[in-house]
Amino acid sequence: MEPHSATRSSPERLLGIDYGEKRIGLAYADEVGIAVPLPAAVEASVEARLDHILRVAGERRITLLVVGYPYNMDGTVGFKA
């Protein structure tokens, strides 16, 4: 994947990743910008969950990853599932 650039002319396809110890939530958004949930990566091993993410990224021709980080409303780091 290439670094994000504001001058890109090709449509962006974003993969949102909500990382957790046991499951990794995924969402997809295209140039319209509306995210839709995808099946979570819930495989037993970390390697299998990463393979799941790579497969989804390839199938959807992802151009940009957006990784979430759990913050509470008060700015402290929140719980990671």
Steps between C-alpha positions, in 0.01 A plus 500: 500500500616852423507782758191720500518807279245780468578523127406143409283473191383140545200425722584418859388177659543507876518211742422592859664278760388485862773289659422269790683211664239239397317666211584769250206704378501606135311759297517608136448843346543618143527850357147582621636464855224296664647212698325165501591220739672188373528164674752525783826306500435251781730213408678316782856614423643846441647380170160379379337832598769690307449270200127582519578874490743460209243298306230765554743779405592321179142412405384860549818656355556709811708816453499635857487346848334680792591347836289585803637552849270475803473837675249583771307827489743645759800431275634200692578177323200268499440127512618293202279195436 
